[in-house]
Amino acid sequence: MTADGGAAGRLDDGLEEALAALAASPRPLVALDFDGVLAPLVDDRDAARPLERSSAALAALAGLEGERAVALALVSGRPLASLVPLAAPPAAAALVGSHGAEVRMPGDEEPSAPLDAWQEALLGDVVARARAVVADHPGTDLEVKPAGAVLHTRTADVATASAAQRALVDGPGRLPGVRVLRGKDVVELAVLDVDKGRSLEALREDLGATAVLYAGDDVTDEHAFAVLRDGDVGVKVGDGGTAARHRVAGPEDVALLLERVLALRTG
């Protein structure tokens, strides 16, 4: 069941009640996607920045101690090399990049992104073939990640974007060992079998979370919504079908949501 977001400047009653229950849990985890959630979607992915209110609320949540402490995580399709400088997350936040291929827990200096020799070779093949697709489809772009390659089609016309996605999926997407992940104006070919749902389950266990808030805007976030349990809070940001029980309109409402969690946790 889904719920519509409330009016601007407030959250709907169902979401308010869910947040109150989450904030009363001993060790809540607040996990968020970045693009379209903390940061408005933009054509230039290198220009994405979190809203100041959201950054301030995350910093305040990260500073809570003792019985008020909250676990934090960013769970993104971006590689951590892109996510970290743009999001500027609190040091206390766990970071998941590339849909789970990279994980950096609080206190870790380097993320884990294990590829064996066969996967390294497969990634090289995928990247080479994906570059050929981009070369044949003006307006598309390729992003290379530690465990995958991503075709971006946001700035291409509709026909070119569709053709490029088909060429990618029907070409290197059919190689053995490659997993296809679709998102908003992106198609990713990954050489590891990862998704945000598995990553969220691992975060829950590793951080000792007693309840989870997860907010996401993309198709890939549905894997995370699918693993939420009773007492957890799933929030779909923006339009589109979803398994999340709650919905808000955009990043501005996410800022309000984070401020509400902070107020409930400190009240």
C-alpha positions in Angstrom: 0.0 0.0 0.0 1.3 3.5 -0.8 0.4 6.8 0.7 0.4 10.2 -1.0 2.7 12.9 0.3 1.3 15.6 2.3 1.0 19.3 1.5 4.1 21.4 1.0 5.8 22.1 4.4 4.3 19.1 6.2 4.3 15.3 6.1 1.2 13.3 6.0 -0.2 11.8 9.2 0.7 8.2 8.3 4.3 9.1 7.7 4.4 11.2 10.9 3.2 8.2 12.9 5.7 5.9 11.3 8.5 8.3 12.0 7.5 8.6 15.6 7.6 4.8 16.0 10.9 4.6 14.2 12.4 7.3 16.4 11.3 5.4 19.5 13.3 2.4 18.5 16.6 1.8 20.4 18.9 1.9 17.4 17.3 3.3 14.2 19.1 3.4 10.9 18.4 6.2 8.5 19.5 5.1 5.0 19.1 7.3 1.9 19.8 7.4 -1.8 21.6 10.5 -3.0 20.4 11.6 -6.4 16.8 12.6 -6.4 16.6 12.2 -2.6 19.2 14.3 -0.9 20.1 16.1 -4.1 17.7 17.3 -6.8 18.2 15.5 -10.2 20.2 17.4 -12.7 21.4 16.8 -16.2 25.1 17.2 -15.3 25.7 14.4 -12.7 28.8 16.2 -11.5 26.8 19.2 -10.5 24.5 17.4 -8.1 24.6 18.7 -4.5 22.5 17.9 -1.4 20.1 20.5 -0.1 21.6 22.5 2.7 18.8 21.6 5.0 19.3 17.9 4.5 23.1 18.2 5.0 22.5 20.1 8.2 20.0 17.5 9.5 22.3 14.6 8.7 25.2 16.4 10.5 23.0 16.9 13.5 21.8 13.3 13.5 25.4 12.1 13.2 26.2 14.1 16.3 23.7 12.4 18.5 25.2 10.3 21.2 24.3 7.6 23.8 20.6 6.5 23.8 19.8 9.2 21.2 22.4 7.9 18.6 21.2 7.1 15.1 23.0 5.0 12.5 23.3 6.7 9.1 24.0 5.4 5.6 24.0 6.6 2.0 23.1 3.9 -0.5 23.8 5.0 -4.0 24.3 3.7 -7.5 27.2 6.2 -7.8 30.8 5.0 -7.2 32.1 6.2 -3.9 34.8 8.3 -5.7 31.9 10.4 -7.1 29.5 10.1 -4.1 31.8 11.2 -1.3 33.0 14.6 -2.7 29.5 15.6 -3.9 27.5 14.4 -0.8 30.1 15.3 1.8 28.6 12.8 4.2 29.2 12.8 7.9 32.2 10.7 8.9 29.9 8.5 11.0 27.8 7.5 8.0 28.2 4.1 6.3 28.6 4.4 2.6 27.4 2.0 -0.1 28.4 2.8 -3.7 27.7 1.1 -7.1 24.5 -0.5 -5.7 26.5 -2.5 -3.2 29.7 -3.3 -5.0 31.6 -0.8 -2.8 31.1 -0.5 1.0 32.8 1.7 3.4 31.8 1.4 7.0 32.5 4.1 9.6 36.1 4.0 10.5 37.2 2.3 7.3 39.9 4.1 5.3 39.2 2.3 2.0 36.0 0.8 0.5 35.7 -2.9 -0.2 35.2 -3.6 -3.9 36.5 -7.2 -4.5 36.9 -8.3 -8.1 38.7 -11.5 -9.1 40.8 -11.8 -12.2 38.0 -13.1 -14.3 35.7 -10.3 -13.2 38.4 -7.7 -13.9 38.7 -9.1 -17.4 35.0 -9.2 -17.9 34.7 -5.6 -16.8 37.3 -4.5 -19.3 35.3 -6.2 -22.1 32.0 -4.6 -20.9 33.6 -1.2 -20.8 35.1 -1.5 -24.3 31.8 -2.6 -25.8 29.8 0.0 -23.9 32.1 2.7 -25.2 31.3 1.6 -28.8 27.6 1.9 -28.0 28.1 5.5 -26.7 30.1 6.4 -29.8 27.2 5.3 -32.0 24.6 7.2 -30.0 25.1 11.0 -29.7 24.0 12.6 -26.4 24.7 9.5 -24.4 27.6 9.1 -21.9 29.4 6.3 -20.2 30.4 6.2 -16.5 32.9 3.5 -15.5 32.6 2.2 -12.0 34.8 -0.2 -10.0 32.5 -3.1 -10.8 30.4 -1.9 -13.7 29.7 0.5 -16.6 26.7 2.8 -16.7 25.1 4.2 -19.8 23.6 7.7 -19.2 20.9 8.8 -21.6 19.3 11.8 -19.8 20.7 14.3 -22.4 19.9 12.2 -25.5 16.7 12.5 -27.5 14.1 9.8 -26.7 14.7 7.7 -29.9 18.5 7.7 -29.4 18.2 6.9 -25.7 16.0 4.0 -26.4 18.2 2.7 -29.2 21.3 3.0 -27.1 19.8 1.1 -24.2 18.7 -1.7 -26.5 22.2 -1.9 -28.0 23.8 -2.1 -24.5 21.4 -4.7 -23.1 21.4 -6.8 -26.3 25.1 -6.6 -26.6 27.4 -6.6 -23.6 24.4 -7.0 -21.4 24.2 -10.6 -22.6 27.7 -11.6 -21.6 27.9 -14.4 -19.0 28.4 -12.9 -15.6 26.9 -9.5 -16.4 23.9 -8.2 -14.5 21.7 -5.5 -16.0 20.4 -2.8 -13.6 17.9 -0.2 -15.0 17.3 3.2 -13.4 16.0 6.6 -14.4 17.7 7.4 -17.8 20.5 4.9 -17.0 21.3 1.3 -17.6 24.2 -0.3 -15.6 26.0 -3.5 -16.5 27.5 -4.9 -13.3 30.0 -7.8 -13.0 29.0 -8.4 -9.4 25.6 -9.7 -8.3 24.6 -6.8 -6.0 21.6 -4.6 -5.3 20.5 -2.1 -2.8 18.3 -4.6 -0.9 21.1 -6.9 -0.1 23.2 -3.9 0.9 20.5 -2.6 3.2 20.1 -6.0 4.9 23.9 -6.1 5.5 23.9 -2.6 6.9 21.0 -3.5 9.3 23.1 -6.4 10.7 26.5 -4.7 10.7 25.2 -1.5 12.4 22.9 -3.3 14.8 19.8 -1.4 13.6 16.5 -2.1 15.4 14.5 -0.3 12.7 15.2 1.2 9.3 14.1 4.3 7.4 14.9 4.0 3.7 14.2 6.8 1.2 14.8 6.4 -2.5 13.5 7.7 -5.8 14.6 5.2 -8.4 13.7 1.8 -9.8 16.8 0.3 -8.1 15.6 1.5 -4.7 12.7 -1.0 -5.0 15.1 -3.7 -4.0 15.6 -1.9 -0.7 11.9 -1.3 -0.2 11.3 -5.0 -0.7 13.4 -6.1 2.3 11.9 -3.7 4.8 10.2 -5.3 7.8 7.5 -4.5 10.2 8.5 -1.3 12.1 10.6 -0.1 9.2 9.7 3.0 7.1 10.0 3.1 3.3 9.6 6.4 1.6 9.3 6.8 -2.2 10.5 10.2 -3.4 8.6 11.4 -6.4 6.4 9.7 -8.9 6.2 6.1 -10.0 5.0 2.7 -8.8 6.6 1.5 -5.6 6.5 -1.1 -2.8 7.2 1.7 -0.3 4.3 2.5 2.1 4.9 6.2 2.1 5.7 8.9 -0.5 7.0 12.4 -0.6 7.2 14.8 -3.5 10.9 15.6 -3.7 14.2 16.4 -1.9 12.7 19.4 -0.1 10.3 16.9 1.7 13.2 14.6 2.5 14.9 17.6 4.3 11.7 18.0 6.3 11.6 14.2 7.0 15.2 14.3 8.3 14.4 17.3 10.5 11.4 15.5 11.9 13.5 12.4 12.8 16.0 14.7 14.5 13.3 16.5 16.5 11.7 13.2 17.5 15.0 11.7 18.5 16.0 14.7 20.7 12.5 15.6 22.0 
